[in-house]
Amino acid sequence: QVQLVESGGGLVQPGGSLRLSCAASGSIFSILSMGWYRQASGKERELVAAITSSGITNYADSVKGRFTISRDNDKNTVYLQMNSLKPEDTAVYYCYLAAWDGMDYWGKGTLVTVSS
C-alpha cells in the first residue's frame, strides 16, 4: 500500500507564493512520475505539473513561468513552488504518483485559496 501525504496548502493573497509538498511512503514499486493535479469548484480535474524519475518536467500552460515542480528521489517527495498566484489558481491540489507497474496513487488533496 502506498500513501501520499500532501502539505502546504492554505490562504494566500493574489501575487503571493505557496509551496506544496507530497511525501510518498509504503510499498512503492518504482516511480515513473509524480506530480500535481488540481480541481476547482465546478470544474474538471486538470494536470498542473509533473516530473519523471529522470527529471523531465511538464506544466499546464496556465502555470508556466509561475510554478516550479521538483523532487527529492531519496525522500520520494515532490514539491510544487507556486509564485505569482492568481485567484484562478484556487483549487484543491492533488498529488499523484505513477508507478512503473501501472499503478496510480493519489493523495487526499490540499486546498489552495487565493483571495484578498
KOLROTI-789356 format. One record per residue: z, x, y of N, C-alpha, C in turn; residue number from 1; chain. Coordinates in steps of 0.1 Angstrom, whole numbers. Layout:
<pts>
@n_w:Z; n_u:X; n_v:Y; ca_w:Z; ca_u:X; ca_v:Y; c_w:Z; c_u:X; c_v:Y; i:NUM; ch:A
...
</pts>
This chain:
<pts>
@n_w:0; n_u:8; n_v:-12; ca_w:0; ca_u:0; ca_v:0; c_w:0; c_u:9; c_v:12; i:1; ch:A
@n_w:-8; n_u:5; n_v:22; ca_w:-10; ca_u:13; ca_v:34; c_w:-4; c_u:4; c_v:46; i:2; ch:A
@n_w:4; n_u:10; n_v:54; ca_w:9; ca_u:4; ca_v:66; c_w:4; c_u:11; c_v:79; i:3; ch:A
@n_w:0; n_u:2; n_v:88; ca_w:-4; ca_u:7; ca_v:101; c_w:6; c_u:2; c_v:112; i:4; ch:A
@n_w:12; n_u:11; n_v:119; ca_w:22; ca_u:6; ca_v:129; c_w:17; c_u:11; c_v:143; i:5; ch:A
@n_w:15; n_u:1; n_v:151; ca_w:10; ca_u:3; ca_v:165; c_w:21; c_u:3; c_v:175; i:6; ch:A
@n_w:19; n_u:10; n_v:185; ca_w:29; ca_u:11; ca_v:196; c_w:22; c_u:14; c_v:209; i:7; ch:A
@n_w:28; n_u:11; n_v:220; ca_w:23; ca_u:15; ca_v:233; c_w:17; c_u:4; c_v:242; i:8; ch:A
@n_w:17; n_u:-8; n_v:237; ca_w:12; ca_u:-19; ca_v:245; c_w:22; c_u:-23; c_v:256; i:9; ch:A
@n_w:17; n_u:-32; n_v:265; ca_w:26; ca_u:-37; ca_v:275; c_w:19; c_u:-42; c_v:287; i:10; ch:A
@n_w:26; n_u:-44; n_v:298; ca_w:20; ca_u:-49; ca_v:310; c_w:18; c_u:-38; c_v:320; i:11; ch:A
@n_w:6; n_u:-38; n_v:325; ca_w:2; ca_u:-27; ca_v:335; c_w:-6; c_u:-33; c_v:346; i:12; ch:A
@n_w:-5; n_u:-28; n_v:358; ca_w:-13; ca_u:-33; ca_v:369; c_w:-28; c_u:-28; c_v:368; i:13; ch:A
@n_w:-37; n_u:-35; n_v:374; ca_w:-51; ca_u:-30; ca_v:374; c_w:-52; c_u:-16; c_v:380; i:14; ch:A
@n_w:-60; n_u:-8; n_v:373; ca_w:-61; ca_u:6; ca_v:377; c_w:-51; c_u:15; c_v:370; i:15; ch:A
@n_w:-42; n_u:10; n_v:363; ca_w:-32; ca_u:18; ca_v:356; c_w:-36; c_u:23; c_v:343; i:16; ch:A
@n_w:-27; n_u:29; n_v:336; ca_w:-30; ca_u:35; ca_v:323; c_w:-20; c_u:31; c_v:312; i:17; ch:A
@n_w:-24; n_u:31; n_v:300; ca_w:-16; ca_u:30; ca_v:288; c_w:-21; c_u:38; c_v:277; i:18; ch:A
@n_w:-12; n_u:42; n_v:268; ca_w:-16; ca_u:50; ca_v:256; c_w:-11; c_u:42; c_v:244; i:19; ch:A
@n_w:-20; n_u:39; n_v:236; ca_w:-17; ca_u:32; ca_v:223; c_w:-16; c_u:43; c_v:212; i:20; ch:A
@n_w:-7; n_u:40; n_v:203; ca_w:-6; ca_u:49; ca_v:191; c_w:-6; c_u:40; c_v:178; i:21; ch:A
@n_w:-12; n_u:46; n_v:168; ca_w:-12; ca_u:39; ca_v:155; c_w:-9; c_u:49; c_v:144; i:22; ch:A
@n_w:2; n_u:48; n_v:137; ca_w:5; ca_u:57; ca_v:126; c_w:3; c_u:50; c_v:113; i:23; ch:A
@n_w:-4; n_u:57; n_v:104; ca_w:-7; ca_u:52; ca_v:91; c_w:2; c_u:58; c_v:81; i:24; ch:A
@n_w:7; n_u:50; n_v:71; ca_w:16; ca_u:56; ca_v:61; c_w:13; c_u:48; c_v:48; i:25; ch:A
@n_w:18; n_u:54; n_v:37; ca_w:16; ca_u:48; ca_v:24; c_w:6; c_u:55; c_v:16; i:26; ch:A
@n_w:0; n_u:48; n_v:6; ca_w:-9; ca_u:55; ca_v:-3; c_w:-23; c_u:54; c_v:2; i:27; ch:A
@n_w:-26; n_u:64; n_v:11; ca_w:-39; ca_u:65; ca_v:17; c_w:-48; c_u:73; c_v:8; i:28; ch:A
@n_w:-59; n_u:67; n_v:4; ca_w:-68; ca_u:74; ca_v:-5; c_w:-75; c_u:86; c_v:2; i:29; ch:A
@n_w:-82; n_u:83; n_v:12; ca_w:-88; ca_u:93; ca_v:21; c_w:-94; c_u:86; c_v:33; i:30; ch:A
@n_w:-91; n_u:90; n_v:44; ca_w:-95; ca_u:83; ca_v:56; c_w:-110; c_u:86; c_v:60; i:31; ch:A
@n_w:-118; n_u:75; n_v:61; ca_w:-131; ca_u:76; ca_v:66; c_w:-131; c_u:76; c_v:81; i:32; ch:A
@n_w:-125; n_u:66; n_v:87; ca_w:-124; ca_u:64; ca_v:101; c_w:-112; c_u:56; c_v:105; i:33; ch:A
@n_w:-108; n_u:58; n_v:117; ca_w:-97; ca_u:49; ca_v:123; c_w:-101; c_u:45; c_v:136; i:34; ch:A
@n_w:-95; n_u:35; n_v:141; ca_w:-99; ca_u:30; ca_v:155; c_w:-92; c_u:18; c_v:159; i:35; ch:A
@n_w:-98; n_u:12; n_v:169; ca_w:-92; ca_u:1; ca_v:176; c_w:-102; c_u:-11; c_v:178; i:36; ch:A
@n_w:-97; n_u:-22; n_v:175; ca_w:-104; ca_u:-35; ca_v:179; c_w:-95; c_u:-42; c_v:189; i:37; ch:A
@n_w:-101; n_u:-51; n_v:196; ca_w:-93; ca_u:-60; ca_v:205; c_w:-98; c_u:-74; c_v:204; i:38; ch:A
@n_w:-89; n_u:-83; n_v:207; ca_w:-93; ca_u:-97; ca_v:207; c_w:-86; c_u:-104; c_v:219; i:39; ch:A
@n_w:-94; n_u:-108; n_v:228; ca_w:-89; ca_u:-116; ca_v:240; c_w:-88; c_u:-130; c_v:236; i:40; ch:A
@n_w:-80; n_u:-138; n_v:243; ca_w:-78; ca_u:-152; ca_v:241; c_w:-91; c_u:-159; c_v:241; i:41; ch:A
@n_w:-94; n_u:-167; n_v:231; ca_w:-106; ca_u:-174; ca_v:230; c_w:-119; c_u:-167; c_v:228; i:42; ch:A
@n_w:-118; n_u:-154; n_v:224; ca_w:-129; ca_u:-145; ca_v:222; c_w:-129; c_u:-139; c_v:208; i:43; ch:A
@n_w:-140; n_u:-134; n_v:203; ca_w:-140; ca_u:-128; ca_v:190; c_w:-135; c_u:-114; c_v:191; i:44; ch:A
@n_w:-130; n_u:-109; n_v:180; ca_w:-125; ca_u:-95; ca_v:179; c_w:-137; c_u:-86; c_v:181; i:45; ch:A
@n_w:-135; n_u:-75; n_v:189; ca_w:-146; ca_u:-66; ca_v:192; c_w:-141; c_u:-52; c_v:190; i:46; ch:A
@n_w:-150; n_u:-43; n_v:186; ca_w:-147; ca_u:-29; ca_v:185; c_w:-145; c_u:-23; c_v:198; i:47; ch:A
@n_w:-134; n_u:-15; n_v:200; ca_w:-132; ca_u:-8; ca_v:212; c_w:-136; c_u:7; c_v:211; i:48; ch:A
@n_w:-130; n_u:13; n_v:201; ca_w:-133; ca_u:27; ca_v:199; c_w:-130; c_u:31; c_v:184; i:49; ch:A
@n_w:-137; n_u:41; n_v:179; ca_w:-135; ca_u:45; ca_v:166; c_w:-137; c_u:60; c_v:165; i:50; ch:A
@n_w:-130; n_u:67; n_v:155; ca_w:-132; ca_u:81; ca_v:153; c_w:-132; c_u:84; c_v:138; i:51; ch:A
@n_w:-141; n_u:92; n_v:134; ca_w:-142; ca_u:95; ca_v:120; c_w:-133; c_u:107; c_v:117; i:52; ch:A
@n_w:-132; n_u:110; n_v:104; ca_w:-123; ca_u:121; ca_v:100; c_w:-129; c_u:135; c_v:105; i:53; ch:A
@n_w:-141; n_u:135; n_v:108; ca_w:-147; ca_u:147; ca_v:113; c_w:-147; c_u:148; c_v:129; i:54; ch:A
@n_w:-142; n_u:137; n_v:135; ca_w:-140; ca_u:137; ca_v:149; c_w:-152; c_u:130; c_v:157; i:55; ch:A
@n_w:-161; n_u:124; n_v:150; ca_w:-172; ca_u:117; ca_v:157; c_w:-166; c_u:104; c_v:163; i:56; ch:A
@n_w:-169; n_u:102; n_v:176; ca_w:-163; ca_u:90; ca_v:182; c_w:-174; c_u:80; c_v:186; i:57; ch:A
@n_w:-170; n_u:68; n_v:188; ca_w:-179; ca_u:57; ca_v:191; c_w:-171; c_u:47; c_v:200; i:58; ch:A
@n_w:-177; n_u:43; n_v:211; ca_w:-170; ca_u:35; ca_v:221; c_w:-178; c_u:22; c_v:224; i:59; ch:A
@n_w:-171; n_u:12; n_v:228; ca_w:-178; ca_u:0; ca_v:233; c_w:-183; c_u:4; c_v:247; i:60; ch:A
@n_w:-194; n_u:-2; n_v:251; ca_w:-200; ca_u:2; ca_v:264; c_w:-190; c_u:-2; c_v:275; i:61; ch:A
@n_w:-182; n_u:-12; n_v:273; ca_w:-173; ca_u:-17; ca_v:284; c_w:-161; c_u:-7; c_v:287; i:62; ch:A
@n_w:-159; n_u:2; n_v:277; ca_w:-148; ca_u:11; ca_v:279; c_w:-152; c_u:26; c_v:281; i:63; ch:A
@n_w:-165; n_u:28; n_v:279; ca_w:-169; ca_u:42; ca_v:281; c_w:-166; c_u:48; c_v:294; i:64; ch:A
@n_w:-160; n_u:60; n_v:294; ca_w:-156; ca_u:67; ca_v:306; c_w:-142; c_u:63; c_v:311; i:65; ch:A
@n_w:-136; n_u:53; n_v:305; ca_w:-122; ca_u:49; ca_v:308; c_w:-113; c_u:51; c_v:297; i:66; ch:A
@n_w:-117; n_u:49; n_v:284; ca_w:-109; ca_u:50; ca_v:273; c_w:-112; c_u:63; c_v:265; i:67; ch:A
@n_w:-102; n_u:69; n_v:259; ca_w:-105; ca_u:81; ca_v:250; c_w:-97; c_u:79; c_v:237; i:68; ch:A
@n_w:-104; n_u:80; n_v:226; ca_w:-97; ca_u:80; ca_v:213; c_w:-96; c_u:94; c_v:208; i:69; ch:A
@n_w:-84; n_u:96; n_v:201; ca_w:-82; ca_u:109; ca_v:195; c_w:-74; c_u:106; c_v:182; i:70; ch:A
@n_w:-73; n_u:117; n_v:174; ca_w:-65; ca_u:115; ca_v:162; c_w:-58; c_u:128; c_v:158; i:71; ch:A
@n_w:-47; n_u:126; n_v:151; ca_w:-40; ca_u:138; ca_v:145; c_w:-41; c_u:136; c_v:130; i:72; ch:A
@n_w:-49; n_u:143; n_v:124; ca_w:-52; ca_u:141; ca_v:109; c_w:-39; c_u:145; c_v:101; i:73; ch:A
@n_w:-31; n_u:154; n_v:106; ca_w:-19; ca_u:158; ca_v:98; c_w:-9; c_u:147; c_v:98; i:74; ch:A
@n_w:-9; n_u:139; n_v:109; ca_w:1; ca_u:128; ca_v:110; c_w:-5; c_u:115; c_v:107; i:75; ch:A
@n_w:-18; n_u:114; n_v:103; ca_w:-25; ca_u:102; ca_v:101; c_w:-23; c_u:92; c_v:112; i:76; ch:A
@n_w:-25; n_u:97; n_v:124; ca_w:-22; ca_u:89; ca_v:136; c_w:-34; c_u:89; c_v:145; i:77; ch:A
@n_w:-37; n_u:78; n_v:151; ca_w:-48; ca_u:77; ca_v:161; c_w:-43; c_u:72; c_v:174; i:78; ch:A
@n_w:-48; n_u:77; n_v:185; ca_w:-44; ca_u:73; ca_v:198; c_w:-55; c_u:67; c_v:206; i:79; ch:A
@n_w:-52; n_u:59; n_v:215; ca_w:-61; ca_u:54; ca_v:225; c_w:-56; c_u:55; c_v:239; i:80; ch:A
@n_w:-61; n_u:64; n_v:246; ca_w:-57; ca_u:66; ca_v:260; c_w:-66; c_u:57; c_v:269; i:81; ch:A
@n_w:-60; n_u:48; n_v:276; ca_w:-67; ca_u:38; ca_v:284; c_w:-64; c_u:40; c_v:298; i:82; ch:A
@n_w:-74; n_u:44; n_v:306; ca_w:-73; ca_u:46; ca_v:320; c_w:-81; c_u:36; c_v:328; i:83; ch:A
@n_w:-78; n_u:35; n_v:341; ca_w:-85; ca_u:26; ca_v:350; c_w:-86; c_u:12; c_v:344; i:84; ch:A
@n_w:-75; n_u:7; n_v:339; ca_w:-75; ca_u:-6; ca_v:332; c_w:-79; c_u:-18; c_v:341; i:85; ch:A
@n_w:-86; n_u:-27; n_v:336; ca_w:-91; ca_u:-39; ca_v:343; c_w:-85; c_u:-52; c_v:337; i:86; ch:A
@n_w:-84; n_u:-62; n_v:344; ca_w:-79; ca_u:-75; ca_v:338; c_w:-86; c_u:-79; c_v:326; i:87; ch:A
@n_w:-99; n_u:-76; n_v:325; ca_w:-107; ca_u:-80; ca_v:314; c_w:-104; c_u:-71; c_v:301; i:88; ch:A
@n_w:-95; n_u:-61; n_v:303; ca_w:-91; ca_u:-54; ca_v:291; c_w:-79; c_u:-60; c_v:284; i:89; ch:A
@n_w:-74; n_u:-71; n_v:291; ca_w:-63; ca_u:-78; ca_v:285; c_w:-66; c_u:-84; c_v:271; i:90; ch:A
@n_w:-59; n_u:-81; n_v:261; ca_w:-62; ca_u:-85; ca_v:247; c_w:-51; c_u:-80; c_v:238; i:91; ch:A
@n_w:-51; n_u:-85; n_v:226; ca_w:-43; ca_u:-79; ca_v:215; c_w:-52; c_u:-68; c_v:209; i:92; ch:A
@n_w:-46; n_u:-56; n_v:208; ca_w:-53; ca_u:-45; ca_v:203; c_w:-49; c_u:-42; c_v:189; i:93; ch:A
@n_w:-58; n_u:-41; n_v:180; ca_w:-55; ca_u:-39; ca_v:166; c_w:-60; c_u:-26; c_v:161; i:94; ch:A
@n_w:-52; n_u:-19; n_v:154; ca_w:-56; ca_u:-6; ca_v:148; c_w:-62; c_u:-9; c_v:134; i:95; ch:A
@n_w:-72; n_u:-1; n_v:131; ca_w:-77; ca_u:-3; ca_v:117; c_w:-79; c_u:11; c_v:111; i:96; ch:A
@n_w:-79; n_u:11; n_v:98; ca_w:-82; ca_u:23; ca_v:90; c_w:-92; c_u:20; c_v:79; i:97; ch:A
@n_w:-103; n_u:27; n_v:79; ca_w:-113; ca_u:25; ca_v:68; c_w:-112; c_u:37; c_v:59; i:98; ch:A
@n_w:-110; n_u:34; n_v:46; ca_w:-108; ca_u:45; ca_v:36; c_w:-121; c_u:47; c_v:29; i:99; ch:A
@n_w:-123; n_u:59; n_v:23; ca_w:-135; ca_u:62; ca_v:15; c_w:-136; c_u:54; c_v:3; i:100; ch:A
@n_w:-126; n_u:48; n_v:-2; ca_w:-127; ca_u:39; ca_v:-14; c_w:-131; c_u:25; c_v:-11; i:101; ch:A
@n_w:-135; n_u:23; n_v:2; ca_w:-140; ca_u:10; ca_v:6; c_w:-129; c_u:0; c_v:11; i:102; ch:A
@n_w:-117; n_u:4; n_v:11; ca_w:-106; ca_u:-5; ca_v:16; c_w:-105; c_u:-3; c_v:31; i:103; ch:A
@n_w:-102; n_u:-15; n_v:37; ca_w:-99; ca_u:-15; ca_v:52; c_w:-85; c_u:-20; c_v:54; i:104; ch:A
@n_w:-78; n_u:-14; n_v:63; ca_w:-64; ca_u:-18; ca_v:66; c_w:-63; c_u:-21; c_v:81; i:105; ch:A
@n_w:-54; n_u:-30; n_v:84; ca_w:-52; ca_u:-35; ca_v:98; c_w:-37; c_u:-35; c_v:102; i:106; ch:A
@n_w:-35; n_u:-31; n_v:114; ca_w:-22; ca_u:-33; ca_v:120; c_w:-19; c_u:-47; c_v:124; i:107; ch:A
@n_w:-7; n_u:-50; n_v:129; ca_w:-4; ca_u:-63; ca_v:133; c_w:-8; c_u:-66; c_v:147; i:108; ch:A
@n_w:-11; n_u:-56; n_v:155; ca_w:-16; ca_u:-58; ca_v:168; c_w:-5; c_u:-55; c_v:179; i:109; ch:A
@n_w:-10; n_u:-51; n_v:190; ca_w:-1; ca_u:-49; ca_v:201; c_w:-8; c_u:-54; c_v:214; i:110; ch:A
@n_w:0; n_u:-62; n_v:222; ca_w:-6; ca_u:-69; ca_v:233; c_w:-6; c_u:-59; c_v:245; i:111; ch:A
@n_w:-18; n_u:-59; n_v:252; ca_w:-20; ca_u:-52; ca_v:264; c_w:-24; c_u:-63; c_v:275; i:112; ch:A
@n_w:-16; n_u:-63; n_v:285; ca_w:-18; ca_u:-72; ca_v:296; c_w:-20; c_u:-65; c_v:309; i:113; ch:A
@n_w:-32; n_u:-67; n_v:315; ca_w:-35; ca_u:-60; ca_v:328; c_w:-35; c_u:-71; c_v:339; i:114; ch:A
@n_w:-25; n_u:-70; n_v:347; ca_w:-23; ca_u:-80; ca_v:357; c_w:-15; c_u:-75; c_v:369; i:115; ch:A
@n_w:-17; n_u:-80; n_v:381; ca_w:-9; ca_u:-76; ca_v:392; c_w:2; c_u:-87; c_v:394; i:116; ch:A
</pts>
